Amino acid sequence: MSYRIVTFLAASLLAVTASTAVAPAESAYTADGKLKFPGNYREWIFLTSGLDMSYNERPDIQDHSMFDNVFVDPVSYQEFLKTGTWPDKTQLVMEGRVASGKGSINKHGKFQSRETMGLEVHVKDTQRFPGGWGFFAFQSAEPAQQIPTSAGCYSCHQQHAAVDTTFVQFYPTLLGIAEQKKTLSPSYRP
């Protein structure tokens, strides 16, 4: 193959790659500031799943068993891999699903049911939110109002999050990257 053909193919590949690159995730809001439901979040990058995690001292308060699945938009994930922190416009989705032990041939253990308990979205938007991040809780596909900044989730994330007010300590594929890039929050204690 000649040098001209190789150069042409390389330039063509770069042009196609540049034209098909995914833009950073843009959160969509209604005119009154509600976040629109991120309908394609299950196509995003899966970060982790937790079973029956709770911030309450008394685990007996919870009357059901639940999985939490966390997803992040692909562009923000790629940026985190490079830098160890989240770019502006990052969206993290936590989906709660009922943990079931009865079904099909299962005799032991738990699996995720089809029933969704709720959906929370953590959005980084330094122009829109004081402190840079906003939380939204969805009970359906209808747009959700921002959780007030006086809610405990904001201070908890400020005090305990491993990276940029996010609980990267529970994302096994990303914690090592944050350690390597030295982006762990000063307040985080493993």
PyMOL commands that set and color helices and strands:
alter all, ss='L'
color gray80, all
select helices_A, chain A and resi 3-20+41-43+59-61+74-83+152-160+168-170+172-181
alter helices_A, ss='H'
color red, helices_A
select strands_A, chain A and resi 45-51+66-72+91-100+111-124+133-138
alter strands_A, ss='S'
color yellow, strands_A
deselect
rebuild
show_as cartoon
